[in-house]
Amino acid sequence: MAVIGASSDGNVFEVNVPPGGAGLTNYDGSVLDAVIVGGGIAGLASAWDLRNRDILVLEASDRLGGRIRSETRDPYWLNLGAHVFSGPGSATARLCADVGVEVASVPGQLAAVELNGRLVVGGRPELYPLRLPLTASERVALSKAGARLRLAVARYRNAAAPREGESAPQARRRLLQFGDDQTFADWLGPMPGDADALFRATVTRSTADPEEISAGQGIGYFALVWAAGGGLSRNIVGGAGVLVDEISAELGDKVATGCEVTEVTPAADAVTVSYTRDGRAEQVTARQAVVATRAFEAAAIVRGLPDDTQRALEAIPYGPTVVMAVLTDEQGPMPWDGIYALATPKRSFNMLFNIANVAHARPGHRRSGGSLMMYRSAHGAVPLLELPDGEVERAFLDDLYAIFPRARGHVRETQLLKLPRMLPYPAPGRAALQPALDRPLGRVHLAGDYLGGVYSDTAIASGQEAALAIRRSLA
Ligand SMILES: Cc1cc2nc3c(=O)[nH]c(=O)nc-3n(C[C@H](O)[C@H](O)[C@H](O)COP(=O)(O)OP(=O)(O)OC[C@H]3O[C@@H](n4cnc5c(N)ncnc54)[C@H](O)[C@@H]3O)c2cc1C
C-alpha cells in the first residue's frame, strides 16, 4: 500500500507499507521525526522538547491544553482545569522555567473547611475536629483518623523520596505499590456521619470515592496537599492556559487542531498515523510517535499493542467531575481572600478554589473583582451530569451564597464544564498494571497522567521521557 503524507514544513512524501512491514520511500528524502497524538500538556511537553525536530502534533479538538484550561479575563482568568502544580525539582518546574512562564507559591489557606454553616480557616489541621461543629463521636473518629493519616503521610513521603540511581519510571512504579492492597475506605475504617463527609469531600478531588481509590492514593493525596511549599503548591500567574499558549506559539505550524487520530500503526521502520480533518481521512508517517491521550483513547487507536498493555490501558478507571468557573466583580476585600482551597462537605460542590488569590497577593492593594472555581467529583457528580447546565449553575451559586452571603450580586460570569471521565485514579491492584504500561513499545511512546499518581506532573514527566527516548533514537 502506498501512503502519501506531508511533513509540517509542507514536504510531501510517500510511504510504502508492504504486508508485514513498512519501507520508507520519500520523494525528497524527508520524513517526520515524530508525530505526537494529543495536544494536552503531556503531548505539548513532548513537543516542546522536540521542537527543533521535524514533528507534528495532532489534536482532535479545536483547542490545545486538554484538561488544562483557563481563559483570560484581565486581570484574572476563568479556570476549568488544573490550577495547582508541582514545585521545585519537578518536571513541571522544569517545563515552566524552560518556556518562561511565571509561577508563584499558592497564596492562602489550602485546608479550609465549611461544614454545617461554620467556616474554619487557618490554624493547625489537627485541631479542626475541635473547631468544627461535630458530635463527640465524630470528633474522636476524626482526631484518631487524622493522627493515623499524619503518620501514613510521613511514610508516603519517605517512600516518595528520590533514590540514588533510580529512574523516574522506576520511582513511579515503586510509589504505586504504596498502599496498593486495599481501598482508602478500608484503610481508614468506618467513619461516622460528618467525619465521613469531610474525608469524602477532600478525597473525591481524585474523582473517586474512598471505597474506590487505593489507600496509597488517598494517603498520597494528603501528602500532596499538606506539603508546605512542596506538593501541588504552585500557581501559574495569568492562568495555566498561559503555559499552553506559550508552547503553542513556539510550535507554530507544527501543531494541527481538529485532527482526530483514528489509528497509530507501528511497523518495522516507521509509524503510520491515520486521522480525520474536516471529515476527510488523512495519513502521516514518522519515525516515532508519542500517544498522549487518555488511557482508554490510546487503547482504541494504537494497533498491535502487546495484550497486557492493551488490557492495562483499558483497565485504568476515570471518574467524573462537574466544574464551574465564576468571575466576580466585588469592589473590595471579600471573606474568601485568605483562602485558596475550601472543602465544602454536604454542599452541591465539594471543593471551592480562590483562583484569583495569586493575582490579589501581588504587590499593591487588592484590586476589584476576582475568580473562583468549584467542582463536584466522583459519584456525587453523576446526577449533575444529567441535569441541565442552568440547574447545576443555580445549585452551585445557591451554595456559594449560603457560604459567602457577600458573593450575592457580584457574579459577573459563569462557565460550566461536565467531564464524565475527568481523572484516572489508582484503584487497589493498580501497581500490577504498571510494567505493561511503561515497557518500551518500539516506535510508539505512551504519555499521560494515567502513568502515575501526580496528575499534570506525571503527564509532563511522561511527555518529557517520551521526547528523550525519541531524541536518543534519532541521534
Ligand atoms: C477541573 C480540573 C482540575 C484539575 N486540577 C488539577 C490540579 O490542580 N493539579 C494537577 O496537577 N492536575 C489537575 N488536574 C488534572 C490535570 O489537568 C491532568 O492530569 C492533565 O492535564 C492531563 O494531561 P494529559 O496531557 O495527560 O491529558 P489531556 O489533558 O486529557 O490531553 C489529552 C489530549 O489528547 C486529545 N486527544 C484524545 N484523543 C485523541 C485522538 N484520537 N486524536 C487526537 N487527539 C486526541 C484530547 O483532546 C486532549 O487534548 C485537573 C483537571 C481538571 C479537569
The ligand as a Tripos MOL2 file, in Angstrom:
@<TRIPOS>MOLECULE
LIG
   53    58     1     0     0
SMALL
NO_CHARGES

@<TRIPOS>ATOM
      1 C1        -11.2040   20.6420   36.8440 C.3       1 LIG1
      2 C2         -9.8290   20.0240   36.8680 C.ar      1 LIG1
      3 C3         -8.9370   20.3700   37.8840 C.ar      1 LIG1
      4 C4         -7.6640   19.8030   37.9240 C.ar      1 LIG1
      5 N1         -6.7860   20.2240   38.8740 N.ar      1 LIG1
      6 C5         -5.5040   19.8070   38.8230 C.ar      1 LIG1
      7 C6         -4.5180   20.4350   39.6230 C.ar      1 LIG1
      8 O1         -4.8070   21.3980   40.3370 O.2       1 LIG1
      9 N2         -3.2450   19.9730   39.5530 N.ar      1 LIG1
     10 C7         -2.8860   18.9650   38.6960 C.ar      1 LIG1
     11 O2         -1.7090   18.5990   38.6560 O.2       1 LIG1
     12 N3         -3.7960   18.3750   37.8940 N.ar      1 LIG1
     13 C8         -5.0850   18.7840   37.9280 C.ar      1 LIG1
     14 N4         -5.9990   18.2710   37.0570 N.ar      1 LIG1
     15 C9         -5.5840   17.1550   36.1890 C.3       1 LIG1
     16 C10        -4.7410   17.6450   35.0210 C.3       1 LIG1
     17 O3         -5.4560   18.6220   34.3170 O.3       1 LIG1
     18 C11        -4.4360   16.4470   34.1390 C.3       1 LIG1
     19 O4         -3.7540   15.4750   34.9180 O.3       1 LIG1
     20 C12        -3.5330   16.7940   32.9540 C.3       1 LIG1
     21 O5         -3.9120   17.9940   32.3440 O.3       1 LIG1
     22 C13        -3.5910   15.6270   31.9710 C.3       1 LIG1
     23 O6         -2.8370   15.9410   30.8280 O.3       1 LIG1
     24 P1         -2.6980   14.8760   29.6400 P.3       1 LIG1
     25 O7         -1.9280   15.5500   28.5810 O.co2     1 LIG1
     26 O8         -2.2180   13.5910   30.1870 O.co2     1 LIG1
     27 O9         -4.1910   14.5770   29.1550 O.3       1 LIG1
     28 P2         -5.2540   15.5440   28.4730 P.3       1 LIG1
     29 O10        -5.1710   16.8940   29.0360 O.co2     1 LIG1
     30 O11        -6.5620   14.8400   28.5570 O.co2     1 LIG1
     31 O12        -4.7880   15.6310   26.9630 O.3       1 LIG1
     32 C14        -5.0700   14.6320   26.0210 C.3       1 LIG1
     33 C15        -5.3520   15.3150   24.6920 C.3       1 LIG1
     34 O13        -5.4720   14.3250   23.6940 O.3       1 LIG1
     35 C16        -6.5170   14.7020   22.8210 C.3       1 LIG1
     36 N5         -6.9870   13.5030   22.1380 N.ar      1 LIG1
     37 C17        -7.6630   12.4520   22.6680 C.ar      1 LIG1
     38 N6         -7.9150   11.5190   21.7230 N.ar      1 LIG1
     39 C18        -7.3640   11.9990   20.5770 C.ar      1 LIG1
     40 C19        -7.2870   11.4930   19.2550 C.ar      1 LIG1
     41 N7         -7.8300   10.3020   18.9180 N.pl3     1 LIG1
     42 N8         -6.6590   12.2400   18.3160 N.ar      1 LIG1
     43 C20        -6.0920   13.4380   18.6350 C.ar      1 LIG1
     44 N9         -6.1540   13.9620   19.8810 N.ar      1 LIG1
     45 C21        -6.7630   13.2520   20.8410 C.ar      1 LIG1
     46 C22        -7.5420   15.3250   23.7500 C.3       1 LIG1
     47 O14        -8.4630   16.1370   23.0360 O.3       1 LIG1
     48 C23        -6.6540   16.1010   24.7020 C.3       1 LIG1
     49 O15        -6.4130   17.4130   24.2560 O.3       1 LIG1
     50 C24        -7.2780   18.8330   36.9610 C.ar      1 LIG1
     51 C25        -8.1600   18.5020   35.9310 C.ar      1 LIG1
     52 C26        -9.4160   19.0970   35.8660 C.ar      1 LIG1
     53 C27       -10.3210   18.7680   34.7080 C.3       1 LIG1
@<TRIPOS>BOND
     1     1     2 1
     2     2     3 ar
     3     2    52 ar
     4     3     4 ar
     5     4     5 ar
     6     4    50 ar
     7     5     6 ar
     8     6     7 ar
     9     6    13 1
    10     7     8 2
    11     7     9 ar
    12     9    10 ar
    13    10    11 2
    14    10    12 ar
    15    12    13 ar
    16    13    14 ar
    17    14    15 1
    18    14    50 ar
    19    15    16 1
    20    16    17 1
    21    16    18 1
    22    18    19 1
    23    18    20 1
    24    20    21 1
    25    20    22 1
    26    22    23 1
    27    23    24 1
    28    24    25 2
    29    24    26 1
    30    24    27 1
    31    27    28 1
    32    28    29 2
    33    28    30 1
    34    28    31 1
    35    31    32 1
    36    32    33 1
    37    33    34 1
    38    33    48 1
    39    34    35 1
    40    35    36 1
    41    35    46 1
    42    36    37 ar
    43    36    45 ar
    44    37    38 ar
    45    38    39 ar
    46    39    40 ar
    47    39    45 ar
    48    40    41 1
    49    40    42 ar
    50    42    43 ar
    51    43    44 ar
    52    44    45 ar
    53    46    47 1
    54    46    48 1
    55    48    49 1
    56    50    51 ar
    57    51    52 ar
    58    52    53 1
@<TRIPOS>SUBSTRUCTURE
     1 LIG1         1 GROUP 0 **** ****
